[in-house]
Amino acid sequence: MTVSDTQVTWLTQEAYSRLKQELDELIENRPVIAQKINTSREEGDLKENGGYHAAREEQGQQEARIRHLQELLRGAKVGETPAANGIASPGMLLTVRYAGDDEDETFLLATREEGGEGEVEVYSPESPLGRALLGAKEGETREYELPNGKTQKVALTKAVPYTG
């Protein structure tokens, strides 16, 4: 699945800048990887040249990440932290309680990139849970379908802007 298969990706200015910097660094690093490949190629027999194959693998992964970041940033909606209005929306830290549970769960409603390397769990607004909660107000209960076909009730107990 590519980023374009989903809707717009919501990003704070900080997350956009962090991802843009990563993209710029990856692009600047392209000649280094190419040089590694050329140096390894000159070592001889390519079938038994581990350094060559490792460099080619690294190049493939780097190019895939570059393409992903370019597409993500092209379709990103950059905005300020959402308003502290108690309504579930992308960029909000949501606290929920599932029907039948006596413990709350807290997670960020956003893309994995928005959450960065934080400690908090991230659920996409495109996930079944994310879609069910979008627009919910604190205290409201919503339902969504589980992978096994059953329905799960979930109550939004708190929605606050994520500050990273």
Secondary structure, DSSP 8 states (H G I E B T S, - for coil): --GGGS--EEEEHHHHHHHHHHHHHHHHTHHHHHHHHHHHHTTS-STT-HHHHHHHHHHHHHHHHHHHHHHHHHTEEEE----SSSB--TTEEEEEEETT-SS-EEEEES-HHHHTT-SS-EE-TTSHHHHHHTT-BTT-EEEEE-TTS-EEEEEEEEEEE---
